[in-house]
Amino acid sequence: QNATCTITNDDQAAHLIIIKEVINDNGGTKTAGDFSGTISGVTVSGGNTWTGTVTPGVDKTLTSVGAYNVTENADAEYDTTYSVDCTGTIALGETKTCTVTNNDKAPHLIVIKHVVNNNGGTSVASGFTMSINGVTATGGNSFAGVEAPGVNKTLTTVGAYNVTETGPTGYAASYSTDCTGTIVLGETKTCTITNDDVQPQLIVIKHVINDNSGTKTASDFTMSVTGSSPSPASFSGVEAPGTTVAVNAGSYSVSEGPVVGYEQVSASADCSGAIAIGETKTCTITNDDIA
């Protein structure tokens, strides 16, 4: 009697499991299925592309073995890290697991506070409090102003935002373009808020009374202003609304030259004293012709 025995051996397919993990701790909203990639170096049953799948991942059956590499299509809003088995060599019957992790990139908002003191102001950047509104910043949304390079705030949410400030009076504020807008993952924007001390103004009015046949007018009187850089410092008198004199913050006084036949009968309280940035004061000096 004859008997035939046939033993068949089939090569065991290698398996590559790909797990997609997504970390959204900075305002990101994407999920595993929003990411995809490619397996290179080996042949995969059903195609060499993959779509992100959370644990337990997607099990890809390989129809060839050897050196391989798993890559992901880049996303500008997320950082990508790969586990050890995302690159290497795979043999028959072997199973390897590649974990691709994406972490949403934190946006950054740089806030610069610049102070210009060219009219007697004395405040510095730290005298102003800056506030970021609309989004959340690491370490708090309010902080003291800092000159360039400013304060680099890491944001943990994204979307519409604006930057505001509080601080000393007497300053005019101007805002750069990126102090208001929308910020997305991975983006860096710079907001510069500039505060310039407002030039104080002194209004000088010369009033003349002619009730005893006098003929002089305001322009016959010469007015003088002393203080910090008054401009003009000397000028002919003008009836209301008077002459506007730019002067730096600090002490000042207003006086006038004598005119024969006239006496100064009054000078208002603001004809001497101190003036602050952004302030306007009015000095009125009245002369009456002497009988």
Sequence and secondary structure as in RCSB ss.txt:
>XXXX:A:sequence
QNATCTITNDDQAAHLIIIKEVINDNGGTKTAGDFSGTISGVTVSGGNTWTGTVTPGVDKTLTSVGAYNVTENAD
AEYDTTYSVDCTGTIALGETKTCTVTNNDKAPHLIVIKHVVNNNGGTSVASGFTMSINGVTATGGNSFAGVEAPG
VNKTLTTVGAYNVTETGPTGYAASYSTDCTGTIVLGETKTCTITNDDVQPQLIVIKHVINDNSGTKTASDFTMSV
TGSSPSPASFSGVEAPGTTVAVNAGSYSVSEGPVVGYEQVSASADCSGAIAIGETKTCTITNDDIA
>XXXX:A:secstr
              EEEEEEEEE SSS    GGG EEEEESS BTT SEEE   TT EEEEBSS EEEEEEE   
TTEEEEE GGGEEEE TT EEEEEEEEEE   EEEEEEEEE  SS    GGGSEEEEESS BTT SEEE   TT 
EEEEBSS EEEEEEEE  SSEEEEE GGGEEEE TT EEEEEEEEEE   EEEEEEEEE  SS    GGGSEEEE
ESSS BSSEEE   TT EEEE  SEEEEEEE   TTEEEEEE GGGEEEE TT EEEEEEEEEE  
